Amino acid sequence: MRASALEHTDLTNFILCHVLRAADEVIDQAEHVVLSERDSLRVLDLLDHPPAPNTRLMTAARALPEKI
């Protein structure tokens, strides 16, 4: 109660504000991947030089419908 009074808001708004902030933080952490410099360079290298598709990938691609 004291914290909400210090922020000049009622308890419900105080709780909602802080819960929503915490929820945004959880979502942000779940949706972002932090890579080391080595891993970042590896991803960039793979984007520039992708490996040739293997048999399983080609089979899966052929199984896709013509139009999605």
PyMOL CGO cylinders between C-alpha atoms (Angstrom):
from pymol import cmd
from pymol.cgo import CYLINDER

trace = [
    CYLINDER, 0.00, 0.00, 0.00, 2.80, 2.39, 0.82, 0.3, 1, 1, 1, 1, 1, 1,
    CYLINDER, 2.80, 2.39, 0.82, 4.48, 1.91, -2.56, 0.3, 1, 1, 1, 1, 1, 1,
    CYLINDER, 4.48, 1.91, -2.56, 1.25, 2.64, -4.43, 0.3, 1, 1, 1, 1, 1, 1,
    CYLINDER, 1.25, 2.64, -4.43, 0.72, 5.75, -2.30, 0.3, 1, 1, 1, 1, 1, 1,
    CYLINDER, 0.72, 5.75, -2.30, 4.25, 6.92, -3.10, 0.3, 1, 1, 1, 1, 1, 1,
    CYLINDER, 4.25, 6.92, -3.10, 3.43, 6.62, -6.79, 0.3, 1, 1, 1, 1, 1, 1,
    CYLINDER, 3.43, 6.62, -6.79, 0.09, 8.39, -6.27, 0.3, 1, 1, 1, 1, 1, 1,
    CYLINDER, 0.09, 8.39, -6.27, -1.98, 5.51, -7.62, 0.3, 1, 1, 1, 1, 1, 1,
    CYLINDER, -1.98, 5.51, -7.62, -4.35, 2.95, -6.19, 0.3, 1, 1, 1, 1, 1, 1,
    CYLINDER, -4.35, 2.95, -6.19, -3.18, -0.55, -5.31, 0.3, 1, 1, 1, 1, 1, 1,
    CYLINDER, -3.18, -0.55, -5.31, -4.86, -2.20, -8.31, 0.3, 1, 1, 1, 1, 1, 1,
    CYLINDER, -4.86, -2.20, -8.31, -3.18, 0.12, -10.82, 0.3, 1, 1, 1, 1, 1, 1,
    CYLINDER, -3.18, 0.12, -10.82, 0.14, -0.22, -9.03, 0.3, 1, 1, 1, 1, 1, 1,
    CYLINDER, 0.14, -0.22, -9.03, -0.01, -4.02, -9.16, 0.3, 1, 1, 1, 1, 1, 1,
    CYLINDER, -0.01, -4.02, -9.16, -1.18, -4.08, -12.79, 0.3, 1, 1, 1, 1, 1, 1,
    CYLINDER, -1.18, -4.08, -12.79, 1.57, -1.72, -13.87, 0.3, 1, 1, 1, 1, 1, 1,
    CYLINDER, 1.57, -1.72, -13.87, 4.31, -3.79, -12.25, 0.3, 1, 1, 1, 1, 1, 1,
    CYLINDER, 4.31, -3.79, -12.25, 2.89, -7.15, -13.31, 0.3, 1, 1, 1, 1, 1, 1,
    CYLINDER, 2.89, -7.15, -13.31, 2.61, -6.01, -16.92, 0.3, 1, 1, 1, 1, 1, 1,
    CYLINDER, 2.61, -6.01, -16.92, 6.19, -4.73, -16.81, 0.3, 1, 1, 1, 1, 1, 1,
    CYLINDER, 6.19, -4.73, -16.81, 7.36, -8.08, -15.44, 0.3, 1, 1, 1, 1, 1, 1,
    CYLINDER, 7.36, -8.08, -15.44, 5.35, -9.96, -18.08, 0.3, 1, 1, 1, 1, 1, 1,
    CYLINDER, 5.35, -9.96, -18.08, 6.92, -7.88, -20.85, 0.3, 1, 1, 1, 1, 1, 1,
    CYLINDER, 6.92, -7.88, -20.85, 10.35, -8.72, -19.48, 0.3, 1, 1, 1, 1, 1, 1,
    CYLINDER, 10.35, -8.72, -19.48, 9.59, -12.47, -19.44, 0.3, 1, 1, 1, 1, 1, 1,
    CYLINDER, 9.59, -12.47, -19.44, 8.33, -12.33, -23.03, 0.3, 1, 1, 1, 1, 1, 1,
    CYLINDER, 8.33, -12.33, -23.03, 11.33, -10.27, -24.13, 0.3, 1, 1, 1, 1, 1, 1,
    CYLINDER, 11.33, -10.27, -24.13, 13.75, -12.78, -22.62, 0.3, 1, 1, 1, 1, 1, 1,
    CYLINDER, 13.75, -12.78, -22.62, 11.93, -15.71, -24.23, 0.3, 1, 1, 1, 1, 1, 1,
    CYLINDER, 11.93, -15.71, -24.23, 11.90, -14.13, -27.69, 0.3, 1, 1, 1, 1, 1, 1,
    CYLINDER, 11.90, -14.13, -27.69, 15.50, -12.92, -27.88, 0.3, 1, 1, 1, 1, 1, 1,
    CYLINDER, 15.50, -12.92, -27.88, 18.56, -15.06, -28.30, 0.3, 1, 1, 1, 1, 1, 1,
    CYLINDER, 18.56, -15.06, -28.30, 21.93, -13.76, -27.21, 0.3, 1, 1, 1, 1, 1, 1,
    CYLINDER, 21.93, -13.76, -27.21, 24.84, -15.23, -29.14, 0.3, 1, 1, 1, 1, 1, 1,
    CYLINDER, 24.84, -15.23, -29.14, 28.51, -15.13, -28.38, 0.3, 1, 1, 1, 1, 1, 1,
    CYLINDER, 28.51, -15.13, -28.38, 30.76, -13.43, -30.93, 0.3, 1, 1, 1, 1, 1, 1,
    CYLINDER, 30.76, -13.43, -30.93, 31.86, -16.85, -32.19, 0.3, 1, 1, 1, 1, 1, 1,
    CYLINDER, 31.86, -16.85, -32.19, 28.27, -18.03, -32.62, 0.3, 1, 1, 1, 1, 1, 1,
    CYLINDER, 28.27, -18.03, -32.62, 27.28, -14.77, -34.33, 0.3, 1, 1, 1, 1, 1, 1,
    CYLINDER, 27.28, -14.77, -34.33, 30.09, -15.18, -36.82, 0.3, 1, 1, 1, 1, 1, 1,
    CYLINDER, 30.09, -15.18, -36.82, 29.05, -18.80, -37.43, 0.3, 1, 1, 1, 1, 1, 1,
    CYLINDER, 29.05, -18.80, -37.43, 25.44, -17.75, -38.17, 0.3, 1, 1, 1, 1, 1, 1,
    CYLINDER, 25.44, -17.75, -38.17, 26.63, -15.03, -40.56, 0.3, 1, 1, 1, 1, 1, 1,
    CYLINDER, 26.63, -15.03, -40.56, 28.93, -17.50, -42.30, 0.3, 1, 1, 1, 1, 1, 1,
    CYLINDER, 28.93, -17.50, -42.30, 26.08, -19.99, -42.71, 0.3, 1, 1, 1, 1, 1, 1,
    CYLINDER, 26.08, -19.99, -42.71, 23.86, -17.27, -44.16, 0.3, 1, 1, 1, 1, 1, 1,
    CYLINDER, 23.86, -17.27, -44.16, 26.57, -16.36, -46.67, 0.3, 1, 1, 1, 1, 1, 1,
    CYLINDER, 26.57, -16.36, -46.67, 27.48, -19.98, -47.41, 0.3, 1, 1, 1, 1, 1, 1,
    CYLINDER, 27.48, -19.98, -47.41, 24.49, -22.24, -46.70, 0.3, 1, 1, 1, 1, 1, 1,
    CYLINDER, 24.49, -22.24, -46.70, 25.12, -25.99, -46.77, 0.3, 1, 1, 1, 1, 1, 1,
    CYLINDER, 25.12, -25.99, -46.77, 23.70, -28.00, -49.64, 0.3, 1, 1, 1, 1, 1, 1,
    CYLINDER, 23.70, -28.00, -49.64, 20.28, -29.50, -48.90, 0.3, 1, 1, 1, 1, 1, 1,
    CYLINDER, 20.28, -29.50, -48.90, 20.41, -33.10, -47.75, 0.3, 1, 1, 1, 1, 1, 1,
    CYLINDER, 20.41, -33.10, -47.75, 18.09, -35.93, -48.80, 0.3, 1, 1, 1, 1, 1, 1,
    CYLINDER, 18.09, -35.93, -48.80, 15.69, -35.47, -45.90, 0.3, 1, 1, 1, 1, 1, 1,
    CYLINDER, 15.69, -35.47, -45.90, 15.27, -31.77, -46.66, 0.3, 1, 1, 1, 1, 1, 1,
    CYLINDER, 15.27, -31.77, -46.66, 14.67, -32.42, -50.36, 0.3, 1, 1, 1, 1, 1, 1,
    CYLINDER, 14.67, -32.42, -50.36, 12.09, -35.12, -49.52, 0.3, 1, 1, 1, 1, 1, 1,
    CYLINDER, 12.09, -35.12, -49.52, 10.29, -32.74, -47.14, 0.3, 1, 1, 1, 1, 1, 1,
    CYLINDER, 10.29, -32.74, -47.14, 10.32, -29.97, -49.76, 0.3, 1, 1, 1, 1, 1, 1,
    CYLINDER, 10.32, -29.97, -49.76, 8.79, -32.26, -52.39, 0.3, 1, 1, 1, 1, 1, 1,
    CYLINDER, 8.79, -32.26, -52.39, 6.06, -33.24, -49.92, 0.3, 1, 1, 1, 1, 1, 1,
    CYLINDER, 6.06, -33.24, -49.92, 4.91, -29.62, -49.55, 0.3, 1, 1, 1, 1, 1, 1,
    CYLINDER, 4.91, -29.62, -49.55, 1.80, -28.57, -51.43, 0.3, 1, 1, 1, 1, 1, 1,
    CYLINDER, 1.80, -28.57, -51.43, 2.32, -26.41, -54.53, 0.3, 1, 1, 1, 1, 1, 1,
    CYLINDER, 2.32, -26.41, -54.53, 0.54, -23.43, -52.98, 0.3, 1, 1, 1, 1, 1, 1,
    CYLINDER, 0.54, -23.43, -52.98, 0.56, -22.60, -49.32, 0.3, 1, 1, 1, 1, 1, 1,
]
cmd.load_cgo(trace, "trace")
